[in-house]
Amino acid sequence: VPSLLLPKPDKTLETLELSTPRELSVVPSVFPRTVYAAAHVVVDPLNDYDPWLDTNIDWDQTIAFREYLWEKGLGVAEAMDTAQRGMGLDWVASKELIRRSIDAANSCKGLIACGAGTDHLIPKPNLKIEEVIKAYEEQCEVVESLGGKIILMASRALTACARGPEDYATVYNRILGQVSQPVIIHWLGEMFDPELKGYWGSTSHDEAMET
């Protein structure tokens, strides 16, 4: 009989027995959507490291988790915010993660798309739009050279130097005009990342969608 251990007010545990689950007959069907799971990375809990300075990835478990997602019929959105991209997972580690995940996807015919952004470019005074374009080009080239599909991530650097919608159009037109296949454009807005406030040249989401 399945059961759960539940905490009690006196900090002890009690066992709650559950009813036996019913057997459900699921009829396979064609799902008219492509679904990507933005996968976490798995750290090595036994390794002695400084989380502020070092990346500590358990590669075997990280890839095993992606294989589990592929077995469930999901695609993997690799090296995204969920994998702590830009919040501990730097571009050097991201490249290695992308390489390993694409290799694993190829071995099991799993669906994968990988984040390409500008997180190796630090926003600074007098940053130029051309620098943002070159940063995007560098990461897009890496993803495509490894055989991956691109998820074009929002850029903190672009937010810092863009003067209006025209600058966003310039950057995205340049990048989209160079890639070898359609990309997924990723944008979460300032609720997720305050540094993306005003992305697409407007603080109005309706106006931003028009851009």
Backbone as JSON Lines, residues from 0, in Angstrom:
{"i":0,"aa":"V","n":[0.85,-1.19,0.0],"ca":[0.0,0.0,0.0],"c":[0.89,1.24,0.0]}
{"i":1,"aa":"P","n":[0.67,2.19,-0.91],"ca":[1.5,3.4,-0.92],"c":[1.24,4.24,0.32]}
{"i":2,"aa":"S","n":[2.27,4.95,0.77],"ca":[2.14,5.75,1.98],"c":[3.03,6.98,1.91]}
{"i":3,"aa":"L","n":[2.73,7.93,2.79],"ca":[3.53,9.15,2.92],"c":[3.91,9.35,4.37]}
{"i":4,"aa":"L","n":[5.1,9.91,4.6],"ca":[5.5,10.32,5.94],"c":[5.19,11.8,6.09]}
{"i":5,"aa":"L","n":[4.35,12.13,7.07],"ca":[3.93,13.52,7.28],"c":[4.41,14.02,8.63]}
{"i":6,"aa":"P","n":[4.86,15.28,8.69],"ca":[5.32,15.84,9.97],"c":[4.13,16.18,10.88]}
{"i":7,"aa":"K","n":[4.34,15.99,12.19],"ca":[3.32,16.32,13.19],"c":[3.78,17.56,13.97]}
{"i":8,"aa":"P","n":[2.85,18.22,14.68],"ca":[3.22,19.43,15.44],"c":[4.34,19.21,16.44]}
{"i":9,"aa":"D","n":[4.48,17.97,16.96],"ca":[5.55,17.71,17.93],"c":[6.87,17.33,17.26]}
{"i":10,"aa":"K","n":[6.94,17.54,15.92],"ca":[8.14,17.3,15.12],"c":[8.47,15.83,14.91]}
{"i":11,"aa":"T","n":[7.52,14.95,15.22],"ca":[7.68,13.55,14.86],"c":[6.98,13.31,13.53]}
{"i":12,"aa":"L","n":[7.12,12.11,13.0],"ca":[6.51,11.77,11.72],"c":[5.45,10.71,11.91]}
{"i":13,"aa":"E","n":[4.41,10.8,11.12],"ca":[3.39,9.75,11.11],"c":[3.19,9.26,9.68]}
{"i":14,"aa":"T","n":[2.77,8.02,9.57],"ca":[2.58,7.41,8.26],"c":[1.12,7.53,7.85]}
{"i":15,"aa":"L","n":[0.91,8.06,6.67],"ca":[-0.43,8.15,6.1],"c":[-0.53,7.15,4.97]}
{"i":16,"aa":"E","n":[-1.4,6.16,5.14],"ca":[-1.58,5.17,4.09],"c":[-2.55,5.7,3.05]}
{"i":17,"aa":"L","n":[-2.18,5.54,1.8],"ca":[-2.99,6.01,0.7],"c":[-3.78,4.86,0.09]}
{"i":18,"aa":"S","n":[-4.82,5.21,-0.6],"ca":[-5.59,4.17,-1.29],"c":[-4.8,3.68,-2.5]}
{"i":19,"aa":"T","n":[-5.07,2.48,-2.88],"ca":[-4.39,1.91,-4.05],"c":[-4.82,2.66,-5.3]}
{"i":20,"aa":"P","n":[-3.87,3.16,-6.08],"ca":[-4.25,3.93,-7.27],"c":[-4.96,3.06,-8.3]}
{"i":21,"aa":"R","n":[-5.91,3.66,-8.97],"ca":[-6.62,2.95,-10.02],"c":[-5.74,2.8,-11.26]}
{"i":22,"aa":"E","n":[-5.96,1.76,-11.99],"ca":[-5.24,1.58,-13.24],"c":[-5.96,2.37,-14.32]}
{"i":23,"aa":"L","n":[-5.22,3.22,-14.99],"ca":[-5.8,4.06,-16.03],"c":[-5.29,3.6,-17.39]}
{"i":24,"aa":"S","n":[-6.2,3.51,-18.31],"ca":[-5.84,3.15,-19.68],"c":[-5.7,4.43,-20.49]}
{"i":25,"aa":"V","n":[-4.48,4.73,-20.91],"ca":[-4.21,5.95,-21.66],"c":[-4.08,5.6,-23.14]}
{"i":26,"aa":"V","n":[-4.9,6.24,-23.94],"ca":[-4.84,6.01,-25.38],"c":[-3.89,7.02,-26.0]}
{"i":27,"aa":"P","n":[-2.8,6.56,-26.63],"ca":[-1.87,7.51,-27.25],"c":[-2.56,8.36,-28.31]}
{"i":28,"aa":"S","n":[-2.17,9.61,-28.37],"ca":[-2.74,10.51,-29.37],"c":[-1.65,11.46,-29.85]}
{"i":29,"aa":"V","n":[-1.92,12.13,-30.93],"ca":[-0.97,13.09,-31.47],"c":[-1.2,14.43,-30.78]}
{"i":30,"aa":"F","n":[-0.21,14.89,-30.03],"ca":[-0.33,16.17,-29.32],"c":[0.14,17.28,-30.25]}
{"i":31,"aa":"P","n":[-0.73,18.26,-30.53],"ca":[-0.4,19.26,-31.56],"c":[0.51,20.39,-31.07]}
{"i":32,"aa":"R","n":[1.42,20.09,-30.17],"ca":[2.36,21.09,-29.68],"c":[3.73,20.43,-29.49]}
{"i":33,"aa":"T","n":[4.77,21.25,-29.6],"ca":[6.11,20.79,-29.25],"c":[6.44,21.38,-27.88]}
{"i":34,"aa":"V","n":[6.71,20.54,-26.92],"ca":[6.91,20.99,-25.54],"c":[8.36,20.79,-25.13]}
{"i":35,"aa":"Y","n":[8.97,21.88,-24.67],"ca":[10.34,21.84,-24.17],"c":[10.34,22.01,-22.65]}
{"i":36,"aa":"A","n":[11.13,21.21,-21.97],"ca":[11.34,21.37,-20.53],"c":[12.67,22.09,-20.31]}
{"i":37,"aa":"A","n":[12.61,23.22,-19.62],"ca":[13.84,23.95,-19.28],"c":[14.47,23.25,-18.08]}
{"i":38,"aa":"A","n":[15.49,22.45,-18.35],"ca":[16.01,21.53,-17.34],"c":[17.03,22.19,-16.42]}
{"i":39,"aa":"H","n":[16.97,21.79,-15.15],"ca":[17.98,22.2,-14.18],"c":[19.27,21.42,-14.4]}
{"i":40,"aa":"V","n":[20.35,21.91,-13.82],"ca":[21.57,21.12,-13.73],"c":[21.64,20.51,-12.33]}
{"i":41,"aa":"V","n":[22.4,19.43,-12.22],"ca":[22.55,18.74,-10.94],"c":[23.96,19.01,-10.41]}
{"i":42,"aa":"V","n":[24.06,19.48,-9.18],"ca":[25.37,19.75,-8.61],"c":[25.9,18.51,-7.89]}
{"i":43,"aa":"D","n":[27.19,18.49,-7.69],"ca":[27.83,17.42,-6.93],"c":[27.87,17.86,-5.46]}
{"i":44,"aa":"P","n":[27.02,17.28,-4.6],"ca":[26.93,17.77,-3.21],"c":[28.14,17.42,-2.36]}
{"i":45,"aa":"L","n":[28.99,16.52,-2.84],"ca":[30.14,16.1,-2.05],"c":[31.41,16.86,-2.41]}
{"i":46,"aa":"N","n":[31.34,17.67,-3.44],"ca":[32.53,18.39,-3.88],"c":[32.69,19.68,-3.07]}
{"i":47,"aa":"D","n":[33.91,19.97,-2.67],"ca":[34.2,21.19,-1.91],"c":[34.5,22.31,-2.9]}
{"i":48,"aa":"Y","n":[33.62,23.3,-2.95],"ca":[33.8,24.38,-3.92],"c":[33.12,25.65,-3.41]}
{"i":49,"aa":"D","n":[33.46,26.76,-4.03],"ca":[32.86,28.05,-3.7],"c":[31.75,28.34,-4.72]}
{"i":50,"aa":"P","n":[30.48,28.29,-4.32],"ca":[29.39,28.47,-5.28],"c":[29.36,29.84,-5.92]}
{"i":51,"aa":"W","n":[30.05,30.82,-5.33],"ca":[30.08,32.16,-5.9],"c":[31.14,32.28,-7.0]}
{"i":52,"aa":"L","n":[32.09,31.35,-7.0],"ca":[33.21,31.45,-7.94],"c":[33.31,30.28,-8.9]}
{"i":53,"aa":"D","n":[32.83,29.12,-8.5],"ca":[33.05,27.91,-9.28],"c":[31.73,27.29,-9.73]}
{"i":54,"aa":"T","n":[31.81,26.56,-10.83],"ca":[30.68,25.77,-11.3],"c":[30.92,24.32,-10.91]}
{"i":55,"aa":"N","n":[29.94,23.71,-10.27],"ca":[30.12,22.37,-9.71],"c":[29.01,21.47,-10.22]}
{"i":56,"aa":"I","n":[29.16,20.95,-11.43],"ca":[28.11,20.18,-12.07],"c":[28.44,18.69,-12.02]}
{"i":57,"aa":"D","n":[27.47,17.9,-11.61],"ca":[27.57,16.45,-11.71],"c":[27.09,16.09,-13.12]}
{"i":58,"aa":"W","n":[28.02,15.92,-14.03],"ca":[27.65,15.75,-15.43],"c":[26.83,14.49,-15.68]}
{"i":59,"aa":"D","n":[27.18,13.4,-15.01],"ca":[26.45,12.14,-15.23],"c":[24.98,12.28,-14.84]}
{"i":60,"aa":"Q","n":[24.73,12.86,-13.67],"ca":[23.35,13.01,-13.21],"c":[22.6,14.07,-14.02]}
{"i":61,"aa":"T","n":[23.32,15.1,-14.44],"ca":[22.69,16.15,-15.25],"c":[22.2,15.59,-16.58]}
{"i":62,"aa":"I","n":[23.03,14.79,-17.23],"ca":[22.63,14.19,-18.5],"c":[21.57,13.12,-18.28]}
{"i":63,"aa":"A","n":[21.66,12.39,-17.17],"ca":[20.65,11.37,-16.88],"c":[19.27,12.0,-16.72]}
{"i":64,"aa":"F","n":[19.21,13.18,-16.13],"ca":[17.93,13.87,-15.98],"c":[17.36,14.25,-17.34]}
{"i":65,"aa":"R","n":[18.21,14.67,-18.26],"ca":[17.74,14.99,-19.61],"c":[17.25,13.75,-20.34]}
{"i":66,"aa":"E","n":[17.93,12.64,-20.14],"ca":[17.48,11.39,-20.75],"c":[16.11,10.98,-20.2]}
{"i":67,"aa":"Y","n":[15.89,11.25,-18.93],"ca":[14.57,10.98,-18.33],"c":[13.49,11.83,-18.99]}
{"i":68,"aa":"L","n":[13.8,13.11,-19.25],"ca":[12.83,13.99,-19.9],"c":[12.53,13.53,-21.32]}
{"i":69,"aa":"W","n":[13.56,13.1,-22.04],"ca":[13.34,12.6,-23.4],"c":[12.5,11.34,-23.39]}
{"i":70,"aa":"E","n":[12.72,10.48,-22.4],"ca":[11.91,9.26,-22.29],"c":[10.43,9.58,-22.09]}
{"i":71,"aa":"K","n":[10.15,10.73,-21.47],"ca":[8.77,11.15,-21.24],"c":[8.16,11.86,-22.44]}
{"i":72,"aa":"G","n":[8.94,11.97,-23.51],"ca":[8.43,12.6,-24.72],"c":[8.61,14.1,-24.78]}
{"i":73,"aa":"L","n":[9.36,14.67,-23.83],"ca":[9.59,16.11,-23.81],"c":[10.87,16.46,-24.57]}
{"i":74,"aa":"G","n":[10.91,17.67,-25.1],"ca":[12.15,18.22,-25.59],"c":[12.87,18.89,-24.43]}
{"i":75,"aa":"V","n":[14.14,19.2,-24.63],"ca":[14.93,19.87,-23.59],"c":[15.33,21.25,-24.09]}
{"i":76,"aa":"A","n":[15.0,22.27,-23.31],"ca":[15.5,23.63,-23.54],"c":[16.75,23.77,-22.68]}
{"i":77,"aa":"E","n":[17.9,23.73,-23.33],"ca":[19.17,23.61,-22.61],"c":[19.83,24.96,-22.33]}
{"i":78,"aa":"A","n":[20.53,24.99,-21.19],"ca":[21.34,26.15,-20.78],"c":[20.5,27.43,-20.7]}
{"i":79,"aa":"M","n":[19.32,27.3,-20.1],"ca":[18.42,28.44,-19.94],"c":[18.51,28.98,-18.51]}
{"i":80,"aa":"D","n":[17.64,29.93,-18.2],"ca":[17.62,30.53,-16.87],"c":[17.42,29.47,-15.79]}
{"i":81,"aa":"T","n":[16.62,28.45,-16.1],"ca":[16.32,27.4,-15.13],"c":[17.58,26.63,-14.74]}
{"i":82,"aa":"A","n":[18.56,26.59,-15.63],"ca":[19.84,25.95,-15.33],"c":[20.8,26.93,-14.66]}
{"i":83,"aa":"Q","n":[20.25,28.04,-14.14],"ca":[21.03,29.1,-13.47],"c":[21.94,29.84,-14.44]}
{"i":84,"aa":"R","n":[21.51,29.91,-15.7],"ca":[22.27,30.66,-16.71],"c":[22.33,32.13,-16.31]}
{"i":85,"aa":"G","n":[23.53,32.66,-16.26],"ca":[23.7,34.04,-15.86],"c":[23.58,34.26,-14.36]}
{"i":86,"aa":"M","n":[23.38,33.18,-13.62],"ca":[23.23,33.28,-12.16],"c":[24.06,32.19,-11.49]}
{"i":87,"aa":"G","n":[25.23,31.93,-12.05],"ca":[26.11,30.88,-11.54],"c":[26.64,30.0,-12.65]}
{"i":88,"aa":"L","n":[25.83,29.81,-13.69],"ca":[26.28,29.04,-14.86],"c":[26.76,30.03,-15.92]}
{"i":89,"aa":"D","n":[28.07,30.16,-16.06],"ca":[28.61,31.14,-17.01],"c":[28.66,30.55,-18.42]}
{"i":90,"aa":"W","n":[29.14,31.35,-19.36],"ca":[29.14,30.93,-20.76],"c":[30.09,29.76,-20.99]}
{"i":91,"aa":"V","n":[31.22,29.73,-20.3],"ca":[32.17,28.63,-20.46],"c":[31.51,27.31,-20.06]}
{"i":92,"aa":"A","n":[30.87,27.28,-18.9],"ca":[30.19,26.07,-18.45],"c":[28.98,25.76,-19.33]}
{"i":93,"aa":"S","n":[28.32,26.81,-19.81],"ca":[27.16,26.61,-20.68],"c":[27.55,25.91,-21.98]}
{"i":94,"aa":"K","n":[28.69,26.29,-22.54],"ca":[29.15,25.63,-23.77],"c":[29.37,24.14,-23.55]}
{"i":95,"aa":"E","n":[29.96,23.8,-22.41],"ca":[30.2,22.39,-22.11],"c":[28.87,21.65,-21.89]}
{"i":96,"aa":"L","n":[27.94,22.3,-21.22],"ca":[26.62,21.71,-21.0],"c":[25.91,21.49,-22.33]}
{"i":97,"aa":"I","n":[25.96,22.48,-23.2],"ca":[25.32,22.36,-24.51],"c":[25.94,21.22,-25.31]}
{"i":98,"aa":"R","n":[27.27,21.15,-25.31],"ca":[27.95,20.1,-26.06],"c":[27.55,18.71,-25.58]}
{"i":99,"aa":"R","n":[27.59,18.51,-24.26],"ca":[27.25,17.21,-23.7],"c":[25.79,16.84,-23.96]}
{"i":100,"aa":"S","n":[24.91,17.82,-23.84],"ca":[23.48,17.54,-24.02],"c":[23.14,17.25,-25.47]}
{"i":101,"aa":"I","n":[23.76,17.96,-26.39],"ca":[23.51,17.68,-27.81],"c":[24.01,16.28,-28.16]}
{"i":102,"aa":"D","n":[25.18,15.9,-27.64],"ca":[25.68,14.54,-27.86],"c":[24.7,13.5,-27.34]}
{"i":103,"aa":"A","n":[24.17,13.75,-26.13],"ca":[23.22,12.81,-25.54],"c":[21.92,12.77,-26.34]}
{"i":104,"aa":"A","n":[21.48,13.93,-26.81],"ca":[20.25,13.98,-27.61],"c":[20.41,13.21,-28.91]}
{"i":105,"aa":"N","n":[21.56,13.35,-29.53],"ca":[21.81,12.65,-30.79],"c":[21.81,11.14,-30.6]}
{"i":106,"aa":"S","n":[22.26,10.69,-29.44],"ca":[22.35,9.25,-29.2],"c":[20.99,8.6,-28.98]}
{"i":107,"aa":"C","n":[19.99,9.4,-28.61],"ca":[18.66,8.83,-28.37],"c":[17.58,9.52,-29.2]}
{"i":108,"aa":"K","n":[18.0,10.34,-30.16],"ca":[17.08,11.09,-31.02],"c":[16.15,11.99,-30.21]}
{"i":109,"aa":"G","n":[16.7,12.58,-29.16],"ca":[15.92,13.49,-28.32],"c":[15.86,14.88,-28.92]}
{"i":110,"aa":"L","n":[14.76,15.57,-28.65],"ca":[14.57,16.94,-29.14],"c":[15.27,17.91,-28.2]}
{"i":111,"aa":"I","n":[16.06,18.83,-28.77],"ca":[16.8,19.77,-27.93],"c":[16.94,21.11,-28.64]}
{"i":112,"aa":"A","n":[16.87,22.18,-27.87],"ca":[17.18,23.52,-28.34],"c":[17.99,24.2,-27.24]}
{"i":113,"aa":"C","n":[18.91,25.07,-27.62],"ca":[19.9,25.58,-26.66],"c":[19.93,27.1,-26.62]}
{"i":114,"aa":"G","n":[20.08,27.63,-25.42],"ca":[20.1,29.07,-25.22],"c":[21.35,29.72,-25.76]}
{"i":115,"aa":"A","n":[21.15,30.77,-26.56],"ca":[22.25,31.6,-27.05],"c":[21.92,33.04,-26.7]}
{"i":116,"aa":"G","n":[22.84,33.7,-26.0],"ca":[22.57,35.07,-25.57],"c":[23.83,35.91,-25.61]}
{"i":117,"aa":"T","n":[23.94,36.81,-24.64],"ca":[25.11,37.69,-24.56],"c":[25.65,37.76,-23.15]}
{"i":118,"aa":"D","n":[25.43,36.71,-22.35],"ca":[25.77,36.78,-20.93],"c":[27.26,36.87,-20.67]}
{"i":119,"aa":"H","n":[28.11,36.6,-21.66],"ca":[29.55,36.79,-21.47],"c":[29.96,38.25,-21.71]}
{"i":120,"aa":"L","n":[29.02,39.07,-22.16],"ca":[29.27,40.5,-22.39],"c":[28.71,41.28,-21.21]}
{"i":121,"aa":"I","n":[29.59,41.89,-20.44],"ca":[29.17,42.62,-19.24],"c":[28.67,44.01,-19.62]}
{"i":122,"aa":"P","n":[27.44,44.36,-19.24],"ca":[26.96,45.72,-19.51],"c":[27.89,46.76,-18.9]}
{"i":123,"aa":"K","n":[28.17,47.81,-19.67],"ca":[29.1,48.84,-19.22],"c":[28.71,50.17,-19.86]}
{"i":124,"aa":"P","n":[29.21,51.27,-19.33],"ca":[28.92,52.56,-19.95],"c":[29.45,52.6,-21.39]}
{"i":125,"aa":"N","n":[28.69,53.23,-22.25],"ca":[29.09,53.41,-23.65],"c":[29.17,52.09,-24.43]}
{"i":126,"aa":"L","n":[28.46,51.07,-23.96],"ca":[28.4,49.81,-24.71],"c":[27.73,50.06,-26.06]}
{"i":127,"aa":"K","n":[28.26,49.46,-27.11],"ca":[27.76,49.69,-28.45],"c":[26.87,48.53,-28.91]}
{"i":128,"aa":"I","n":[25.89,48.87,-29.74],"ca":[25.0,47.86,-30.3],"c":[25.8,46.81,-31.07]}
{"i":129,"aa":"E","n":[26.84,47.23,-31.75],"ca":[27.65,46.29,-32.53],"c":[28.31,45.25,-31.62]}
{"i":130,"aa":"E","n":[28.66,45.63,-30.4],"ca":[29.24,44.68,-29.45],"c":[28.22,43.62,-29.05]}
{"i":131,"aa":"V","n":[26.98,44.04,-28.89],"ca":[25.9,43.1,-28.56],"c":[25.69,42.12,-29.71]}
{"i":132,"aa":"I","n":[25.7,42.63,-30.92],"ca":[25.53,41.76,-32.09],"c":[26.64,40.72,-32.15]}
{"i":133,"aa":"K","n":[27.88,41.15,-31.94],"ca":[29.01,40.22,-31.99],"c":[28.9,39.16,-30.89]}
{"i":134,"aa":"A","n":[28.41,39.56,-29.72],"ca":[28.24,38.59,-28.63],"c":[27.19,37.55,-28.99]}
{"i":135,"aa":"Y","n":[26.07,38.0,-29.54],"ca":[25.05,37.06,-30.01],"c":[25.61,36.14,-31.09]}
{"i":136,"aa":"E","n":[26.35,36.7,-32.02],"ca":[26.92,35.9,-33.11],"c":[27.83,34.81,-32.58]}
{"i":137,"aa":"E","n":[28.63,35.14,-31.58],"ca":[29.55,34.16,-31.01],"c":[28.8,32.96,-30.44]}
{"i":138,"aa":"Q","n":[27.78,33.23,-29.64],"ca":[27.06,32.13,-29.01],"c":[26.22,31.35,-30.01]}
{"i":139,"aa":"C","n":[25.61,32.04,-30.95],"ca":[24.82,31.35,-31.98],"c":[25.7,30.43,-32.81]}
{"i":140,"aa":"E","n":[26.91,30.9,-33.12],"ca":[27.83,30.08,-33.91],"c":[28.2,28.8,-33.16]}
{"i":141,"aa":"V","n":[28.4,28.91,-31.85],"ca":[28.74,27.72,-31.06],"c":[27.6,26.71,-31.1]}
{"i":142,"aa":"V","n":[26.38,27.17,-30.85],"ca":[25.23,26.25,-30.83],"c":[25.06,25.58,-32.18]}
{"i":143,"aa":"E","n":[25.13,26.35,-33.26],"ca":[24.92,25.77,-34.58],"c":[26.08,24.86,-34.99]}
{"i":144,"aa":"S","n":[27.3,25.2,-34.58],"ca":[28.45,24.36,-34.93],"c":[28.36,22.99,-34.27]}
{"i":145,"aa":"L","n":[27.65,22.92,-33.14],"ca":[27.46,21.65,-32.44],"c":[26.22,20.9,-32.93]}
{"i":146,"aa":"G","n":[25.51,21.51,-33.88],"ca":[24.33,20.86,-34.44],"c":[23.05,21.15,-33.68]}
{"i":147,"aa":"G","n":[23.06,22.22,-32.88],"ca":[21.89,22.53,-32.06],"c":[20.96,23.55,-32.68]}
{"i":148,"aa":"K","n":[19.74,23.56,-32.18],"ca":[18.75,24.57,-32.54],"c":[18.85,25.7,-31.52]}
{"i":149,"aa":"I","n":[18.7,26.95,-31.97],"ca":[18.94,28.1,-31.11],"c":[17.66,28.58,-30.43]}
{"i":150,"aa":"I","n":[17.78,28.85,-29.13],"ca":[16.81,29.66,-28.41],"c":[17.49,31.0,-28.18]}
{"i":151,"aa":"L","n":[16.98,32.05,-28.8],"ca":[17.62,33.36,-28.71],"c":[17.14,34.05,-27.43]}
{"i":152,"aa":"M","n":[18.05,34.12,-26.46],"ca":[17.7,34.64,-25.14],"c":[17.75,36.17,-25.12]}
{"i":153,"aa":"A","n":[16.96,36.75,-24.22],"ca":[17.0,38.2,-24.04],"c":[18.36,38.62,-23.49]}
{"i":154,"aa":"S","n":[18.76,39.85,-23.81],"ca":[20.1,40.32,-23.48],"c":[20.05,41.49,-22.5]}
{"i":155,"aa":"R","n":[20.68,41.31,-21.34],"ca":[20.81,42.42,-20.4],"c":[21.66,43.53,-21.01]}
{"i":156,"aa":"A","n":[22.68,43.14,-21.77],"ca":[23.55,44.14,-22.4],"c":[22.78,44.98,-23.4]}
{"i":157,"aa":"L","n":[21.89,44.35,-24.15],"ca":[21.09,45.1,-25.12],"c":[20.14,46.06,-24.41]}
{"i":158,"aa":"T","n":[19.55,45.61,-23.31],"ca":[18.68,46.49,-22.53],"c":[19.45,47.73,-22.06]}
{"i":159,"aa":"A","n":[20.71,47.53,-21.7],"ca":[21.51,48.62,-21.15],"c":[21.88,49.67,-22.19]}
{"i":160,"aa":"C","n":[22.0,49.27,-23.46],"ca":[22.49,50.24,-24.45],"c":[21.48,50.61,-25.53]}
{"i":161,"aa":"A","n":[20.37,49.88,-25.64],"ca":[19.38,50.2,-26.67],"c":[18.68,51.52,-26.34]}
{"i":162,"aa":"R","n":[18.45,52.32,-27.37],"ca":[17.8,53.62,-27.18],"c":[16.33,53.6,-27.59]}
{"i":163,"aa":"G","n":[15.9,52.53,-28.2],"ca":[14.51,52.44,-28.61],"c":[14.26,51.17,-29.39]}
{"i":164,"aa":"P","n":[13.02,50.97,-29.86],"ca":[12.67,49.75,-30.6],"c":[13.55,49.52,-31.82]}
{"i":165,"aa":"E","n":[14.03,50.6,-32.44],"ca":[14.84,50.45,-33.65],"c":[16.13,49.68,-33.37]}
{"i":166,"aa":"D","n":[16.72,49.89,-32.2],"ca":[17.95,49.18,-31.87],"c":[17.69,47.68,-31.7]}
{"i":167,"aa":"Y","n":[16.56,47.34,-31.1],"ca":[16.2,45.92,-30.96],"c":[15.98,45.3,-32.34]}
{"i":168,"aa":"A","n":[15.3,46.04,-33.21],"ca":[15.06,45.53,-34.56],"c":[16.37,45.33,-35.3]}
{"i":169,"aa":"T","n":[17.32,46.24,-35.11],"ca":[18.62,46.11,-35.76],"c":[19.34,44.85,-35.32]}
{"i":170,"aa":"V","n":[19.38,44.62,-34.01],"ca":[20.1,43.47,-33.48],"c":[19.43,42.16,-33.92]}
{"i":171,"aa":"Y","n":[18.13,42.06,-33.73],"ca":[17.45,40.81,-34.06],"c":[17.43,40.54,-35.56]}
{"i":172,"aa":"N","n":[17.3,41.58,-36.37],"ca":[17.34,41.38,-37.82],"c":[18.7,40.86,-38.26]}
{"i":173,"aa":"R","n":[19.76,41.38,-37.66],"ca":[21.11,40.93,-38.01],"c":[21.29,39.45,-37.66]}
{"i":174,"aa":"I","n":[20.86,39.09,-36.46],"ca":[21.06,37.71,-36.01],"c":[20.16,36.74,-36.78]}
{"i":175,"aa":"L","n":[18.9,37.09,-36.92],"ca":[17.97,36.19,-37.6],"c":[18.31,36.05,-39.08]}
{"i":176,"aa":"G","n":[19.01,37.03,-39.62],"ca":[19.42,36.95,-41.02],"c":[20.63,36.06,-41.24]}
{"i":177,"aa":"Q","n":[21.28,35.62,-40.16],"ca":[22.49,34.82,-40.3],"c":[22.31,33.35,-39.94]}
{"i":178,"aa":"V","n":[21.32,33.04,-39.11],"ca":[21.18,31.67,-38.62],"c":[20.71,30.74,-39.74]}
{"i":179,"aa":"S","n":[20.99,29.46,-39.57],"ca":[20.72,28.49,-40.63],"c":[19.31,27.92,-40.58]}
{"i":180,"aa":"Q","n":[18.61,28.13,-39.46],"ca":[17.25,27.61,-39.32],"c":[16.47,28.51,-38.37]}
{"i":181,"aa":"P","n":[15.14,28.42,-38.36],"ca":[14.35,29.26,-37.46],"c":[14.76,29.07,-36.0]}
{"i":182,"aa":"V","n":[14.65,30.13,-35.22],"ca":[15.02,30.08,-33.81],"c":[13.77,30.27,-32.95]}
{"i":183,"aa":"I","n":[13.91,29.96,-31.67],"ca":[12.89,30.26,-30.67],"c":[13.31,31.54,-29.97]}
{"i":184,"aa":"I","n":[12.46,32.56,-29.97],"ca":[12.78,33.81,-29.3],"c":[12.24,33.76,-27.87]}
{"i":185,"aa":"H","n":[13.13,34.0,-26.92],"ca":[12.83,33.84,-25.5],"c":[12.84,35.2,-24.82]}
{"i":186,"aa":"W","n":[11.77,35.51,-24.1],"ca":[11.68,36.78,-23.39],"c":[10.73,36.6,-22.21]}
{"i":187,"aa":"L","n":[11.22,36.85,-21.0],"ca":[10.42,36.66,-19.8],"c":[9.97,37.97,-19.17]}
{"i":188,"aa":"G","n":[10.66,39.05,-19.46],"ca":[10.25,40.33,-18.9],"c":[10.87,40.62,-17.55]}
{"i":189,"aa":"E","n":[10.58,41.83,-17.05],"ca":[11.24,42.31,-15.84],"c":[10.74,41.63,-14.57]}
{"i":190,"aa":"M","n":[9.58,40.97,-14.62],"ca":[9.12,40.27,-13.43],"c":[10.09,39.15,-13.07]}
{"i":191,"aa":"F","n":[10.68,38.54,-14.09],"ca":[11.66,37.49,-13.86],"c":[13.05,38.07,-13.66]}
{"i":192,"aa":"D","n":[13.39,39.07,-14.45],"ca":[14.72,39.67,-14.37],"c":[14.56,41.19,-14.47]}
{"i":193,"aa":"P","n":[14.69,41.91,-13.35],"ca":[14.5,43.37,-13.37],"c":[15.39,44.09,-14.36]}
{"i":194,"aa":"E","n":[16.54,43.5,-14.71],"ca":[17.45,44.15,-15.66],"c":[16.91,44.13,-17.09]}
{"i":195,"aa":"L","n":[15.82,43.42,-17.32],"ca":[15.21,43.38,-18.65],"c":[14.06,44.37,-18.77]}
{"i":196,"aa":"K","n":[13.89,45.24,-17.79],"ca":[12.81,46.22,-17.86],"c":[13.01,47.13,-19.08]}
{"i":197,"aa":"G","n":[11.94,47.31,-19.83],"ca":[12.02,48.15,-21.02],"c":[12.5,47.42,-22.25]}
{"i":198,"aa":"Y","n":[12.56,46.08,-22.18],"ca":[13.02,45.32,-23.34],"c":[12.08,45.55,-24.52]}
{"i":199,"aa":"W","n":[12.63,45.52,-25.7],"ca":[11.94,45.85,-26.95],"c":[11.67,47.35,-27.07]}
{"i":200,"aa":"G","n":[12.23,48.14,-26.14],"ca":[12.13,49.58,-26.27],"c":[10.92,50.21,-25.63]}
{"i":201,"aa":"S","n":[10.22,49.46,-24.75],"ca":[9.03,50.01,-24.11],"c":[8.78,49.3,-22.8]}
{"i":202,"aa":"T","n":[8.24,50.04,-21.82],"ca":[7.83,49.42,-20.56],"c":[6.41,48.86,-20.65]}
{"i":203,"aa":"S","n":[5.73,49.11,-21.75],"ca":[4.4,48.56,-21.99],"c":[4.54,47.22,-22.71]}
{"i":204,"aa":"H","n":[4.01,46.17,-22.11],"ca":[4.11,44.86,-22.74],"c":[3.35,44.81,-24.06]}
{"i":205,"aa":"D","n":[2.24,45.52,-24.15],"ca":[1.48,45.54,-25.4],"c":[2.31,46.17,-26.52]}
{"i":206,"aa":"E","n":[2.97,47.29,-26.2],"ca":[3.82,47.93,-27.21],"c":[5.03,47.06,-27.54]}
{"i":207,"aa":"A","n":[5.57,46.4,-26.53],"ca":[6.72,45.52,-26.76],"c":[6.36,44.38,-27.71]}
{"i":208,"aa":"M","n":[5.16,43.86,-27.58],"ca":[4.73,42.77,-28.46],"c":[4.63,43.23,-29.91]}
{"i":209,"aa":"E","n":[4.34,44.5,-30.11],"ca":[4.27,45.03,-31.47],"c":[5.66,45.08,-32.11]}
{"i":210,"aa":"T","n":[6.68,45.37,-31.29],"ca":[8.05,45.39,-31.81],"c":[8.47,44.01,-32.27]}
